[in-house]
Every structure is written in structure tokens, then in C-alpha cells.
């Protein structure tokens, strides 16, 4: 599936979850519901994916946990916060860099209209 089509499918799933549940719930609720919606759309999705961190000759086994990984192509970082902050985008960029992936979606469910809480992030090596 082409990346634009895939991100549209993911955003569509998020809109469906937000339409049903609205804002104000815990991130874990949205994550579980997104996992379900993405599976219903016949997408390959994994949740709480461990991303190890390598520093020089050592590996930090308690690395990062990616909220959702869709089709092994797109990292989806979910939030339920009053306002997305630059640190949230920086976190997603770090996940992309460490995983070797290029495309991520930052989705904040704590908004009136979900489209106001979606940010597409592309990581390119410098």
C-alpha cells in the first residue's frame, strides 16, 4: 500500500474512534480502539512495539515502546493531551530515526475535531 493511501486509512480509523468516543479519555483507551479499527481495515498492526536503543557498543534493552506500527511502515504515536508540544513531535522523530523508518503520524485525541490533532511527520537523514 502506498504511503499516502496508508496514512489516509490510519487517519480514517482515528476519526472513527474519535467520532465514537470523543475527547477526554486515557491514551491507552484510544490505543486499544485504534488497534481494533486498523485491524478491521485489514492493516498489519502491532502495538507497544519495543524499539531497542543502541549506544556505541551497548544495547539498552528497555528501549522505547512504539504505540502502533502499521504495515511495518508507519509509526503512530498517540496522545491525549490539552495541546501537542514540540517535545511530542521530537519524540516521534527520535522513534523514526532509531527504527530506520521515515513516516509517522502524531495523533492527539483530546481535541474537538480530530483533524486539528493530526500531524504527519517525515524523517529524512541529514
Buried (B, 14 or more C-beta within 10 A) or exposed (E): BEBEEBBEBBBEBBBBBBEEEEBEBEBEBBBEBBBBBBEEBEBEBBBEBEBEEEEEEEEEEEBBEBBBBBBEBBBBBBBBEEEBEEEBBEBBBBBBEBBEBBBBBBBBBBBEEBEEBBBBBEBEEE
